Amino acid sequence: MMEEAELFDLVIPPGVPRTIIRTVLENYDVELVPHKTRLSFANMDGDERDLLAFRGKRGEVERVEAFMFEELKKFIN
């Protein structure tokens, strides 16, 4: 019997350009999934928000994280 690999979620910060999300989906083995997140800062303490996340195997999610933050740095600068 084949054991299913554990999957990990990488929450996409609000404001990430769609072009970066599209590039990730085209070039990495992850899927886009909804992710309900509880906020815990300022006047939003306890509020829940529906965000998006990339879901995949740990190594692939770590590669996506590195790529996404590098692309965000380029976008900001």
Secondary structure, 3 states (H helix, E strand, C coil): CCCCCCEEEEECCCCCCHHHHHHHHHHCCCEEEEEEEECCCHHHCCCEEEEEEEEEEHHHHHHHHHHHHHHHHHHHC
